Amino acid sequence: MTVSTTARRLTAAALTTAAITAAIAVPASAADHRPHRQAVEISSVQYDSPGWDNRSNRSLNNEWVEITNNTRHSVNLDGWTLSDEDGHTYTFDHYRLAGRSTVRVHTGTGLDTRRDVYQDRRNYVWDNDSDTATLRNDHGRLIDSDSWGHRGHHGHHHR
C-alpha cells in the first residue's frame, strides 16, 4: 500500500465514524417531535378577572393577555395589534419586546412599562364565556391567537 492509499482509507474511515456519531447524537425522531414555539406568541390569557366584575380599574387590570418573545433578540411591536372577536383592538405604540421576555397587556388604565402596558379602557374586553385573542403584526399578518370556551377548545392556539 502506498502512503496516499492509506491516507485515503483513514480519511474515509474518519468521515464514516463522524457521520455515524452525528446520527447517534441527534436522532431524527427527537427533532421531529419537539413542540414548535412561535418567535412571538400569546402565552397566557386571564379573561375572567378575579372577584366581582365591578369595572374598577383594579378589576379591569386583572384582566390581561401576556405576549412572550421566545427569541434571544428584541422584537419591535410598534403597530402590532391585539384584538377580540368583537373588534376591540389595542395597538402597540413605540414598544420593543426584549428577547426572552413577556409583556402583560392590561385592559384598564395605568403607566406603561417594559413589562406592563395598558389599553386604557373603562369596560372589560375579554368575554368570560368564549372569545379569541388575536395578535397581528404591523402588516396585519396573523402571528398567534388563543381561544377559550368554543365547544371545549379552551387554550387552543391557531398559527
N, C-alpha and C positions, 0 to 999 in steps of 0.2 A: 504494500500500500504506500502511496505517496503521501507527503505531508498535506497536500491540498485535498485529497480524498478524505483523509482522517478529519481535517478541519471541517469539511462539508458535512460529514456524518455527525460530528459533535454538535455543529450548529443546528442541524435538523433535529437531533435528539433534544437539544435545549429548547427549541421552539415548540416541539411537541409537548414537552413537560410543562412549559409555560402555558400553553393552550389548555391542557388538562387542569392545571392548577386554577386558572381563571374560571373555568367552567364549574369547578367544585366550589370555589369561593362565592360565586353569585349564581345560585340555581335559578333558572328561568322561572320556575313556578313561584318563587318568593317575590320576584319582581312583578309578576302578573297579578298577584293578589293583594298588593298594597293598596289601601284606600287612596283615591285621588283627592288631593286637597287643592282647592282653589287658591290662587295667589291672594285674592281678597274675597272674603265671604261673610255672610250673615252668620255669626257664630252662636248667638243666643237672642231670644226674644222674651221679654216679660210683658205680655199683653194684658194681664189681669193684675192691676195694681193692688198690692196687699191692703186689706182693710176696706173701709167704706169708700165707694166711688163718689166722693163729695166735691169733686173738681177743685180741691185745694191745690196750691202749687206743689206741695209736698206729695200729694197723691198723684198728680199729673207726672211728676218727675220720677215716681216709682214705676211708671210705665216707660219701657225703653227697648231699644234694639241695639245689640252690640255688633260691630263690624270689626273683623280681625284681618290684619295683614300678615300672612304666613311666610312672606319672603324676608330676606335679610335687608332689602332695600326699601327706602321710603316710597310711598305712592302718593301722587298729587291727586286729591279727591275734589279739587275745585270744579264745580259744575256737575258733579255726580248727584244723583237723586235717590231718595228713599221714599217709597210711596206705599199706600194701602190700596185695597180693592175699590174704595170709594173715590180715589183720586187725590186724597190728601197727600201733598208732596213736600218733602223737605229737600232743599238744595244746599249742598256743601259750598261754602264761600271761603276761598283762600285757606283751605285746610290741607295739610300734608300729614298723612298717617305714617308714623315711623315704622321701620322694619320690626317684625315680630312683636307687634303691639296691637292693642284694641282700643276703639273709641266707643263710648256709650252715647247713643242719641236719645236724649230725654224728650218727652212730649211738652213739658211745661217750660217755664222761663228760668233763666239763670245766666251766669257768666261763662262763656265758652273757655275751655282749657284744652290741653293736648289730649286728655283722657275723657272729657265730657263735653258734649255740645248740646244745645237746647233748641227745640223747634219754636219756642215762644208761643205756644198755643194755650187757650183757656178751656179747651174741651179735649176729651180723650180721642185718640186716633185709632188705636188697635182694638177691634171688636173682640170681646171675650169668647164668644161662641165660635166664630170662624172668621178668618181673614188671611191675607197673604201680604207679607212684607217683601217688596221688590227693590233690589238695588241695581241701578243702571249707571253706566259711565257717562262722561260728558258728551258722548256721541249717541246716547240713547240705547246703547247695546246692553242687553241683559247680562249682568255679572253673576247675580245669585238671587234666589227667592226662597222664602220659608213660609209654609202654610200650616195652619192648625185648624182642627175642628171640621175639616171637609171629609165626611164619610170615613172618619177614623185615620186620616193621614197626618196626624199631629207630627210636627217637626220634619215634614217631608221637604227636601231641598230639590229645586229644579235648577239645572245649569245647562 
